[in-house]
């Protein structure tokens, strides 16, 4: 019995020792497992795990680049990019709470159900733009909500201080600040910056709590200085709108050019639009009509016909032209004047704007010479301004002309031109026959081409000076205290059924006549009422724009006779040199 008790006690001891060793072994295995896992996490999988952690908290974000400023010639800003905030969301996080959706919808002024449907359709995405370019007040309300999955991003919005006045030249950008029209489009690569990039740490609400690393700095866009003068832009636009309202016209353009440099000082069109309000951008108002739209210019082409005639040596300014009886028959077509002017000289053809006289001159010339003269002045080809969408106009090859076409082209029918082409050509006449490509960019180096003998150019200018005289058709284009040369134009508009009782009134001129410095082109489409002639519709507009421009640019008067009369009436006197014309009056 004693032996049995000893055997039982030994068996119990063995079982207890086995359990002890088992527990020790189990603890050892667990320790080894934990150690192995620790080694795996800390050494073997450290890069993977660190990447997973950074993916949740470390983000690479874009550093927006500012688009370059566009200035006028006097460094007045015409287009600037202002910082704004845009709203983006993580749909999955925002959808976790209907209450948060309701709060956000109230701030944005949206329907909550519609917002939820939009989020559901994009629930698999982590980034969705909800609204771009928020008003500052709305952005502040969104930020105050502190909703999970709702974030604000800094962007830039283009703003145009001159609004509709210069928009046809400047164009506009889309919501991503990329140029869409005008110079914004043409010089987009120059103006647009290159965004940078940086790494940041964000909290669970998506807020940046720390900048970690700058990957690539932002390269801001370069500025652009234009030839436009903002003062002259406002002047020209104001007077164009005034004329449009007065004559109930459908559209119009004004171009003001510097004679010596061919820099475009002003270019305005109507109808127009406000580029700061995207909802107002109607397709008919978008285009820069002065560059893209062509017209049959009418009698403003007669100076170029006369210039071609003088080049041949067959004509002088006083060469006689018989315009009786005020009509001429050519290939079954009748060309007529408004009156029977009888015997005129070449100068009188310009003064009275005789279609018959211009036709007779043109028919006496070789067609190739007449075509070549027009072509040298830039008609039938783009001006070289570089403006996107510029029209070349239409100047048919002389080999395809019939006699009647050769006659009508002499007074501006059968040829199509833009307002900018007319400005370029008249600037060449005013600049002693030297043609330069018009420029929108300040200090642009444009080559000079001689297209007409300076003596002939001076003769044509003297003829155009009579247009604003007592016997001319452009008396209403005069500018007080300045001598003005120019040419009126009135043309009927063509349609599929022929020429309609719709008109284009135009005036092209330069001042001061003694030393031409400015050229101004006025085009008015579809003037309504009894007055539709270039001299009565476009002439007064030219006068007001040119008068204001001459004074704003501080260009001295040259009509010393009228200035002397004005000064005498006011009790002021002139020095002998001022009356003689040896120096400009102050």
C-alpha positions in Angstrom: 0.0 0.0 0.0 2.9 2.3 0.8 4.4 1.4 -2.6 1.2 2.4 -4.4 1.1 5.8 -2.7 4.7 6.5 -3.7 3.9 5.5 -7.3 0.9 7.8 -7.4 2.9 10.7 -6.0 5.6 10.3 -8.7 3.1 10.2 -11.5 1.6 13.5 -10.2 5.1 15.1 -10.1 5.8 14.0 -13.7 2.5 15.5 -14.9 3.2 18.7 -13.1 6.7 18.9 -14.6 5.3 18.2 -18.0 2.8 21.0 -17.6 5.5 23.4 -16.5 7.7 22.6 -19.4 4.7 22.9 -21.8 3.9 26.3 -20.4 7.5 27.4 -20.6 7.7 26.1 -24.2 4.5 27.9 -25.1 5.8 31.1 -23.6 9.1 30.7 -25.4 7.2 30.1 -28.7 5.1 33.2 -28.1 8.1 35.3 -27.3 9.9 34.0 -30.4 6.7 34.8 -32.5 6.5 38.3 -31.1 10.2 38.8 -31.7 9.9 37.6 -35.3 6.9 39.8 -35.9 8.8 42.7 -34.4 11.8 42.1 -36.7 9.4 41.8 -39.7 7.6 45.0 -38.9 10.7 47.0 -37.9 13.2 45.7 -40.4 11.8 43.6 -43.3 8.5 45.4 -44.0 9.5 48.9 -42.7 9.4 50.6 -46.1 6.0 49.2 -47.0 4.4 50.1 -43.6 6.0 53.6 -43.7 4.6 54.1 -47.1 1.1 53.0 -46.0 1.3 55.4 -43.1 2.5 58.3 -45.2 -0.3 57.5 -47.7 -2.8 58.3 -45.0 -1.1 61.4 -43.6 1.7 62.5 -46.0 0.3 64.1 -49.2 1.9 65.7 -52.3 0.0 68.8 -53.1 0.3 71.3 -56.0 1.6 74.8 -55.4 -0.4 77.0 -57.8 1.5 79.4 -60.1 0.2 82.9 -60.7 -0.6 83.9 -64.3 1.4 86.9 -65.5 -0.2 90.4 -65.4 -1.1 92.1 -68.7 -0.4 95.9 -68.6 -1.2 98.7 -70.9 1.7 100.9 -72.3 1.6 103.0 -69.1 1.8 99.9 -66.7 -1.9 100.1 -65.9 -3.1 96.5 -65.2 -5.5 95.2 -67.7 -5.6 91.5 -66.6 -4.6 90.2 -63.2 -4.9 86.9 -61.4 -6.4 87.1 -57.8 -6.2 84.3 -55.2 -9.5 82.5 -54.6 -10.5 79.3 -52.9 -12.1 76.3 -54.5 -14.1 73.5 -52.8 -13.3 69.8 -53.2 -14.6 66.9 -51.2 -13.9 63.2 -50.4 -17.3 61.8 -51.3 -17.0 58.7 -49.1 -16.2 60.7 -46.0 -18.9 63.2 -46.6 -21.5 60.6 -47.3 -21.0 59.1 -43.8 -23.3 61.8 -42.3 -26.5 63.1 -44.0 -26.4 66.0 -41.4 -23.1 67.2 -42.8 -24.4 67.1 -46.4 -27.4 69.2 -45.3 -25.1 71.8 -43.6 -22.9 72.1 -46.7 -25.9 72.4 -49.0 -27.2 75.3 -47.0 -23.9 77.2 -47.2 -23.6 76.5 -51.0 -27.2 77.2 -51.7 -27.7 73.8 -53.2 -30.4 71.2 -52.9 -29.3 68.6 -50.3 -30.8 65.6 -52.1 -29.2 66.7 -55.4 -25.8 67.1 -53.7 -26.1 63.6 -52.1 -26.9 62.1 -55.6 -23.9 63.8 -57.0 -21.7 62.4 -54.3 -23.1 58.9 -54.6 -22.2 58.8 -58.3 -18.6 59.6 -57.4 -18.4 57.7 -54.1 -15.4 55.6 -55.3 -13.3 58.7 -55.9 -11.1 60.5 -53.3 -11.1 63.9 -54.9 -14.1 65.7 -56.5 -14.3 69.4 -57.3 -17.6 70.6 -55.9 -17.3 74.3 -56.7 -14.5 76.4 -58.1 -13.6 80.0 -57.3 -15.8 80.6 -54.2 -16.7 84.0 -53.0 -14.6 84.8 -49.9 -17.7 85.0 -47.7 -18.8 81.5 -48.8 -15.3 80.1 -48.4 -15.2 81.4 -44.8 -18.6 79.7 -44.0 -17.4 76.4 -45.5 -14.2 76.6 -43.4 -16.1 77.3 -40.2 -18.2 74.1 -40.6 -15.0 71.9 -40.3 -16.7 69.0 -41.9 -14.8 65.7 -42.6 -14.0 65.2 -46.3 -14.6 68.9 -47.1 -11.5 70.8 -48.2 -10.6 74.2 -49.6 -7.8 74.6 -52.2 -6.1 77.9 -53.2 -6.4 78.8 -56.9 -6.2 81.9 -59.0 -9.0 83.7 -60.9 -8.5 86.1 -63.8 -9.9 89.6 -63.3 -10.2 92.3 -65.9 -10.3 95.8 -64.4 -11.3 97.4 -67.7 -14.2 95.0 -68.1 -15.8 95.1 -71.6 -13.7 98.0 -72.8 -10.6 95.9 -73.8 -11.9 92.4 -73.7 -11.8 91.9 -77.5 -8.1 92.4 -77.5 -7.3 90.7 -74.2 -9.7 87.7 -74.5 -10.3 85.7 -71.4 -9.2 82.5 -69.6 -11.2 79.4 -68.6 -11.8 78.2 -65.1 -8.3 76.6 -65.1 -6.7 80.0 -66.0 -5.8 78.9 -69.5 -6.2 81.5 -72.3 -9.3 81.0 -74.6 -9.5 84.1 -76.8 -7.4 87.1 -77.9 -4.0 87.8 -76.5 -4.7 85.6 -73.5 -4.7 82.7 -76.0 -1.9 83.9 -78.3 0.5 84.4 -75.4 -0.8 81.7 -73.1 2.6 79.9 -72.9 4.3 83.2 -71.9 1.7 84.2 -69.3 1.0 80.8 -67.8 3.2 79.7 -65.0 4.3 76.2 -64.1 2.8 74.8 -60.8 5.1 73.6 -58.1 4.8 70.7 -55.7 5.4 70.0 -52.0 4.8 67.3 -49.5 2.6 68.0 -46.5 1.2 66.2 -43.5 -2.6 66.4 -43.2 -4.8 65.4 -40.3 -7.8 63.2 -40.5 -9.9 66.1 -41.6 -7.6 66.8 -44.5 -6.1 70.0 -43.1 -2.5 70.7 -43.6 -0.6 70.6 -40.3 3.0 70.6 -41.5 5.0 71.3 -44.6 7.5 68.4 -45.0 9.4 68.9 -48.2 9.5 71.2 -51.2 9.7 69.1 -54.3 9.5 71.7 -57.0 9.0 75.5 -56.6 6.2 77.2 -58.6 7.3 79.2 -61.6 5.0 82.2 -61.9 4.0 83.5 -65.4 5.7 86.4 -67.0 4.0 89.8 -67.5 3.1 91.3 -70.8 3.1 95.0 -71.7 0.8 96.0 -74.5 0.8 99.0 -76.8 -2.8 99.9 -75.8 -3.4 103.1 -73.8 -6.2 102.4 -71.3 -7.2 106.1 -71.4 -7.7 105.9 -75.2 -9.5 102.6 -74.9 -12.1 104.2 -72.7 -12.4 107.2 -74.9 -12.9 105.2 -78.1 -15.3 102.8 -76.4 -17.4 105.6 -74.9 -17.7 107.4 -78.3 -18.4 104.2 -80.2 -21.3 103.3 -77.8 -22.6 106.9 -78.2 -22.6 106.6 -82.0 -24.2 103.1 -81.9 -27.1 104.3 -79.7 -27.5 107.5 -81.7 -27.8 105.7 -85.1 -29.2 102.4 -83.8 -26.3 100.5 -85.5 -25.8 96.7 -85.1 -22.1 96.8 -84.6 -19.0 98.9 -84.9 -15.2 99.2 -84.5 -12.6 101.8 -83.8 -8.9 101.4 -84.3 -6.3 104.0 -83.3 -2.7 103.5 -84.6 0.6 105.3 -83.9 1.9 106.3 -87.4 5.6 106.1 -86.7 5.6 102.7 -84.9 2.3 101.1 -86.1 1.6 100.4 -82.4 -2.1 99.8 -81.7 -3.1 102.5 -79.2 -6.8 101.6 -79.0 -9.0 98.9 -80.5 -12.6 98.7 -79.4 -15.7 96.9 -80.7 -19.4 96.7 -80.1 -21.4 94.7 -79.1 -19.1 93.5 -76.3 -19.4 91.5 -73.1 -18.1 91.5 -69.5 -15.3 88.9 -69.2 -15.6 88.9 -65.4 -19.1 87.3 -65.8 -19.0 84.1 -67.7 -22.8 84.0 -68.1 -22.6 87.1 -70.3 -20.3 85.6 -73.0 -22.5 85.3 -76.0 -20.9 84.0 -79.2 -21.8 87.0 -81.3 -20.1 89.4 -78.9 -16.9 87.3 -78.5 -15.0 88.1 -81.7 -12.7 91.0 -82.2 -14.5 92.5 -85.2 -11.7 94.9 -86.1 -9.5 92.0 -86.8 -11.8 89.1 -87.9 -14.7 90.8 -89.7 -14.3 91.9 -93.3 -16.3 94.6 -95.1 -16.4 96.1 -98.6 -14.9 99.4 -97.5 -16.4 101.7 -100.2 -14.8 105.0 -101.0 -12.1 104.9 -98.3 -10.2 102.9 -101.0 -10.0 105.8 -103.4 -6.7 107.2 -102.0 -5.0 103.9 -102.9 -6.4 104.0 -106.4 -5.1 107.5 -106.9 -1.7 106.5 -105.4 -1.5 103.7 -108.0 -2.3 106.2 -110.7 0.3 108.8 -109.6 2.9 106.0 -109.6 2.5 105.5 -113.4 3.3 109.1 -114.2 0.1 109.4 -116.3 -1.5 111.5 -113.7 -0.8 114.5 -111.5 -3.0 115.9 -108.7 -4.4 118.5 -111.2 -4.9 116.1 -114.1 -8.5 116.6 -115.4 -11.1 113.9 -115.2 -14.5 114.4 -116.9 -17.2 112.8 -114.7 -20.2 114.0 -116.7 -23.0 113.2 -116.8 -22.4 111.6 -113.3 -22.7 108.0 -114.6 -20.6 105.6 -116.7 -21.7 102.3 -118.4 -19.3 99.4 -118.1 -20.2 95.9 -119.4 -23.9 96.6 -119.0 -23.5 97.9 -115.5 -24.1 101.5 -114.5 -21.7 103.3 -112.1 -23.0 106.6 -110.8 -22.2 109.5 -108.5 -24.6 111.2 -106.1 -24.3 114.3 -108.3 -23.0 115.3 -111.7 -19.7 116.8 -110.7 -18.7 117.5 -114.3 -15.0 118.2 -114.9 -12.9 117.4 -111.9 -9.2 117.0 -111.4 -7.7 114.0 -109.6 -7.8 115.9 -106.3 -11.4 116.7 -106.9 -12.2 112.9 -107.3 -11.0 112.5 -103.7 -12.7 115.7 -102.4 -16.1 114.9 -104.0 -15.7 111.1 -103.7 -16.5 110.5 -107.3 -17.1 106.9 -108.2 -17.1 107.8 -111.9 -13.8 109.6 -111.7 -12.2 106.7 -109.7 -13.5 104.1 -112.2 -12.1 106.1 -115.2 -8.7 106.3 -113.5 -8.7 102.6 -112.6 -9.7 101.5 -116.1 -6.8 103.5 -117.6 -4.3 101.5 -115.6 -2.9 98.1 -116.1 -4.9 95.7 -113.9 -1.7 94.1 -112.7 -0.3 97.4 -111.5 -3.5 98.3 -109.7 -3.6 94.9 -108.0 0.1 95.1 -107.1 -0.3 98.5 -105.5 -3.2 97.3 -103.3 -1.3 94.2 -102.4 1.8 96.2 -101.4 -0.4 98.2 -98.9 -1.3 94.9 -97.2 -4.7 94.2 -98.7 -5.5 90.5 -99.2 -3.1 89.3 -96.6 -2.9 89.2 -92.8 -1.4 92.3 -91.3 1.2 90.5 -89.2 -0.1 91.6 -85.9 -0.2 88.0 -84.6 -3.7 88.2 -83.3 -5.4 84.8 -83.4 -8.1 84.4 -86.0 -7.1 87.4 -88.0 -8.7 87.6 -91.4 -6.6 88.2 -94.6 -9.6 89.8 -96.3 -10.2 89.2 -100.1 -8.2 90.7 -103.0 -8.9 88.6 -106.0 -6.0 88.0 -108.5 -6.0 90.6 -111.3 -6.1 87.8 -113.9 -9.6 87.0 -112.8 -10.9 90.6 -113.0 -13.4 91.7 -115.5 -13.6 95.4 -116.6 -16.4 96.1 -114.2 -14.5 94.6 -111.3 -11.5 96.7 -112.1 -13.7 99.7 -112.0 -15.6 98.9 -108.8 -12.5 97.9 -106.9 -11.3 101.5 -107.3 -14.0 102.7 -105.0 -14.1 99.8 -102.6 -16.4 97.1 -104.0 -15.2 93.7 -104.9 -12.5 93.9 -102.2 -12.9 92.9 -98.6 -10.8 94.3 -95.8 -10.6 94.5 -92.0 -10.5 97.7 -89.9 -6.9 96.8 -88.9 -5.8 96.4 -92.5 -7.2 99.9 -93.3 -5.4 101.3 -90.3 -2.1 99.7 -91.5 -2.5 101.0 -95.0 -3.5 104.6 -94.0 -0.5 104.6 -91.6 1.7 103.8 -94.5 0.3 106.8 -96.4 0.8 109.0 -93.4 4.3 107.7 -92.9 5.7 108.7 -96.3 4.9 105.3 -97.9 6.6 103.2 -95.2 4.5 100.1 -94.1 5.0 98.4 -90.8 3.0 95.5 -89.3 0.7 96.7 -86.5 1.7 95.5 -83.1 -0.1 94.8 -79.8 3.1 94.3 -77.9 5.1 97.2 -76.6 8.7 97.5 -78.1 8.0 94.8 -80.7 10.6 95.1 -83.5 8.7 95.1 -86.7 10.4 95.6 -90.1 9.7 98.6 -92.3 8.9 98.2 -96.0 8.7 101.0 -98.5 5.5 100.6 -100.5 5.2 104.1 -102.0 7.4 107.0 -103.1 7.4 109.6 -100.2 6.6 112.4 -102.7 3.5 110.5 -104.0 2.4 109.7 -100.4 2.6 113.5 -99.6 0.5 114.3 -102.6 -2.2 111.8 -101.6 -2.2 113.2 -98.1 -2.7 116.7 -99.5 -5.7 115.5 -101.5 -7.2 113.9 -98.4 -6.8 117.2 -96.5 -9.5 118.6 -98.9 -12.0 116.0 -97.7 -12.4 117.8 -94.4 -12.4 121.1 -96.1 -15.4 123.3 -97.0 -16.1 121.4 -100.3 -15.3 117.9 -99.0 -17.5 115.0 -97.8 -15.9 114.7 -94.4 -16.4 118.2 -92.8 -17.8 116.6 -89.7 -14.5 114.8 -89.1 -12.7 118.0 -88.4 -10.8 118.5 -85.1 -10.6 122.0 -83.7 -7.1 123.4 -83.8 -5.7 120.6 -85.8 -5.5 119.9 -89.6 -7.0 116.5 -90.4 -6.8 114.5 -93.6 -9.0 111.5 -94.4 -11.6 109.8 -96.5 -15.2 109.0 -96.0 -16.8 105.7 -97.1 -20.3 104.5 -97.5 -21.0 101.0 -98.9 -24.0 98.8 -99.3 -23.9 95.4 -97.7 -24.0 92.3 -99.9 -26.2 89.3 -99.4 -27.0 86.1 -101.3 -29.7 88.0 -103.3 -27.5 91.0 -104.1 -26.8 94.4 -102.5 -29.4 95.4 -99.8 -30.5 98.7 -98.5 -28.2 98.2 -95.6 -25.0 100.2 -95.2 -21.5 100.4 -93.7 -20.4 103.9 -92.8 -16.7 104.5 -92.4 -14.1 107.1 -92.0 -10.3 106.7 -92.2 -8.0 109.6 -91.3 -4.9 111.0 -89.8 -3.7 114.0 -87.7 -2.0 116.4 -87.4 -1.8 116.7 -91.1 1.4 118.7 -91.0 3.1 115.9 -89.1 0.9 112.8 -89.0 1.2 111.0 -85.7 -2.1 109.2 -85.3 -4.4 107.2 -87.7 -7.9 106.4 -86.7 -10.4 104.0 -88.5 -14.1 104.0 -87.8 -16.5 101.3 -89.0 -20.2 101.5 -88.2 -22.4 98.6 -89.4 -26.1 99.0 -90.2 -26.8 102.6 -89.1 -30.5 103.2 -89.1 -32.5 106.2 -90.1 -32.0 108.9 -92.8 -28.3 109.4 -92.0 -26.1 106.5 -93.0 -23.2 108.1 -94.8 -19.6 107.8 -93.7 -19.3 111.6 -93.4 -22.3 112.0 -91.1 -22.2 108.8 -89.1 -18.5 107.8 -88.8 -17.0 111.3 -89.3 -18.3 112.8 -86.0 -17.1 109.7 -84.1 -13.6 110.1 -85.7 -13.5 113.7 -84.7 -14.3 113.1 -81.0 -11.9 110.2 -80.7 -9.1 111.9 -82.5 -9.6 115.2 -80.6 -9.4 113.4 -77.3 -6.4 111.4 -78.3 -4.4 114.4 -79.5 -5.0 116.1 -76.3 -4.4 113.1 -74.0 -1.1 112.5 -75.8 -0.1 116.2 -75.6 0.3 116.5 -79.4 0.7 120.2 -80.4 -1.9 121.8 -82.6 -1.0 122.6 -86.2 -4.0 124.5 -87.5 -2.5 127.8 -86.7 -5.1 129.9 -88.4 -8.0 128.5 -86.4 -5.9 128.6 -83.2 -5.0 132.3 -83.9 -8.7 133.1 -84.4 -9.6 131.3 -81.1 -6.8 133.1 -79.2 -7.8 136.4 -80.6 -11.4 135.8 -79.6 -10.3 135.0 -76.1 -7.9 138.0 -75.9 -4.7 136.0 -76.0 -1.9 136.6 -78.5 0.6 134.6 -80.6 4.2 135.1 -81.2 5.4 135.7 -84.7 7.1 132.3 -84.9 3.9 130.5 -83.8 1.8 132.3 -86.5 4.4 131.6 -89.1 4.3 127.9 -88.2 8.0 127.6 -87.4 7.2 126.0 -84.0 4.2 124.3 -82.5 1.8 126.2 -80.3 1.9 125.0 -76.7 
